[in-house]
Amino acid sequence: MSYRGRQPRHSRVDKFQAEIAEIWRTEFGFSVFLTHGVGEGFTDTIVGVPGNDPRNELCEVKTGNASSTPPQKKFYRTWKGAPVWIIRSPSRARAWGREQVALQELRPKIAEVF
C-alpha cells in the first residue's frame, strides 16, 4: 500500500539522483533508499549514515536552482523529525558525505554512553 493509501503519482527524477545515490553508497558506505515515487511531498532519498551514532537522514535532490514543490514545502514544515537536507549537485553530495563522516567521528559510541 502506498503512503496514506493513495497511489503515488509519477514523479520526475532529478538529473543527479542516481549519481548522488551511487556516491553515497560507494564513497561513504551509506545505505541509500530512493523514495522519489512516494509522493505527498516526501523526500527523494533516505540515507542511512553508519558510525558511532548511526542515523537516517532525509535528503531531497534538486537540480541547479530548482524550487521545492508546494507539497514538498508543506512536508518540510510539518515533518517533526530532523530537517530535510537539500542536495543540488554531486560535489555537494560529496561535501555532505564528508560532513556526516566527520560528525560520526566526533560523537561517542552509543554503547559507551549507556
Secondary structure, DSSP 8 states (H G I E B T S, - for coil): --GGG---------TTHHHHHHHHHHHH--EEEE-TTS-TT--SEEEEE-SSS-EEEEEEE--TT----HHHHHHHHH--SS--EEE-SHHHHHHHHHHHHHHHHHS--HHHH-
